Amino acid sequence: MCQHQPPCPPADAPDREAARIVASHPEQGWSVASHPEQGWSLLCNGVVVFADTGVLLPDGQSIPPHRPDHPKVTARPPRPSRPVTARAAGAVS
């Protein structure tokens, strides 16, 4: 049961991935449930999220990776060159 305030969204909510990652609390018998080096984290609502954005729900259903579409990035046109002035060239007046 989530003890956070405000409570984490449930596993069946559209914003399920906004739940907090389960932390380590040895005094309460918890162990770490996040292994980013392995590419996964357990959320407070029982959802396992993967680095590739895939999701495993507590009931065993899986949701394939769902990375957002990125807008196409276009290269900037080159800046027009500035004329070299006497001052920029190091001339002394």
C-alpha positions, 0 to 999 in steps of 0.5 A: 500500500502506498504511503506517499502523499499525495498517493502514487497513481495505481497500476491501471492509471494512465499516469502509472509511471509517475509512481515513485521508485521503491526505496531501500528501508532495511529497518522495515525489511525492504530491499532495493528494488531499482537496478538501473544498471540492469535497466529496470525499476520497481515502482510503488504501485507494483509496476516494473519499468524498463530503460527502453520504456517498456512496462510490466504490470502487476497482473503480468500484462506487458506494455511494449516500449513507447518512446515519444516521437521526437520532432525531426531535427534539422541542422542550422544553416551556417552563419554568414561570415563577418567581414574582418575589421582592422580592430579584429585583425589586431591593427593598432590605431 
